[in-house]
Amino acid sequence: TGLAKAFLATGGAEAVENAIKIARPYTGRSKIVTRRSSYHGATLMTLAVAGDPRKAPFSADLPPAIHIDDPYPVAPGEPSSWVQSLRAVIAREDPSTIAAV
């Protein structure tokens, strides 16, 4: 990979949560953008950024999430709506505040 260090996680939620914990201080930014119907794990951090409706019972304790459209379905010959959604979210949220997508 060309990286000097690696971090091995025991599972997906731990990997995603630590990726967020690395991205925020590295970039100095706080916002994480995810897909509207995404699932990244069951920890509070991964629930906070996910679009999964199963996070509803915990939503009062979670910061607001920033979501883009899902990449499906795509009509033949049309640009994917998620690309357009991503561009709109980045413009709305200010790219200098987004730590990761």
C-alpha positions in Angstrom: 0.0 0.0 0.0 2.9 2.3 0.5 1.7 3.1 4.0 4.1 3.2 6.9 1.5 1.9 9.3 -1.7 -0.2 9.3 -4.6 -0.6 11.7 -6.3 -4.0 11.9 -9.8 -4.0 13.2 -11.8 -6.9 14.5 -14.9 -6.1 12.4 -16.6 -3.7 10.1 -18.2 -1.3 12.6 -14.8 -1.0 14.4 -13.1 -0.3 11.1 -15.6 2.3 10.0 -15.6 4.0 13.5 -11.8 4.1 13.5 -11.7 5.4 10.0 -13.9 8.3 11.1 -11.7 8.9 14.2 -8.6 9.0 11.9 -10.3 11.2 9.2 -11.5 13.9 11.5 -8.2 14.9 13.2 -6.2 14.3 10.0 -8.4 16.7 8.0 -9.4 19.0 10.8 -13.0 18.6 9.6 -16.0 17.0 11.2 -18.6 16.1 8.7 -19.0 12.6 7.3 -21.2 12.0 4.2 -22.9 8.6 3.7 -25.6 7.1 1.5 -29.2 7.5 2.5 -29.8 3.7 2.9 -26.4 2.8 4.3 -25.5 0.5 7.2 -22.0 0.8 8.7 -22.4 -1.1 11.9 -24.1 -1.0 15.3 -21.8 1.2 17.4 -23.2 4.7 18.2 -20.7 6.4 15.8 -21.6 4.1 12.9 -25.3 4.5 13.6 -24.9 8.2 13.7 -23.5 8.5 10.2 -25.6 5.7 8.7 -28.9 6.1 6.9 -30.2 2.9 8.3 -33.8 3.4 9.8 -32.9 1.0 12.7 -31.1 3.9 14.3 -34.4 5.6 15.2 -34.5 4.5 18.8 -31.1 6.2 19.4 -31.6 9.3 17.2 -32.1 11.6 20.1 -28.5 10.9 21.2 -27.0 11.1 17.8 -25.7 14.1 15.8 -27.5 14.9 12.6 -26.2 12.9 9.6 -25.4 14.1 6.1 -26.7 11.7 3.4 -26.5 11.4 -0.4 -28.9 9.4 -2.6 -28.3 5.7 -3.2 -26.5 4.8 -6.5 -29.5 2.8 -7.7 -31.6 2.5 -9.8 -30.0 4.3 -12.7 -32.0 4.9 -15.8 -30.1 4.0 -19.0 -28.4 7.0 -20.5 -29.0 9.1 -17.4 -26.3 10.3 -15.0 -26.5 8.6 -11.6 -28.6 10.6 -9.2 -26.2 9.8 -6.4 -23.4 11.7 -8.2 -25.7 14.7 -8.6 -26.7 14.3 -4.9 -23.1 14.2 -3.8 -22.2 17.3 -5.8 -25.2 19.1 -4.2 -24.4 18.0 -0.7 -20.7 19.0 -1.0 -21.8 22.5 -2.3 -24.4 22.9 0.4 -22.2 21.7 3.3 -19.0 23.5 2.2 -16.2 21.1 1.0 -13.8 22.6 3.6 -15.9 21.0 6.4 -16.2 17.5 5.1 -13.8 14.9 6.5 -14.9 11.9 4.5 -17.4 10.4 2.1 
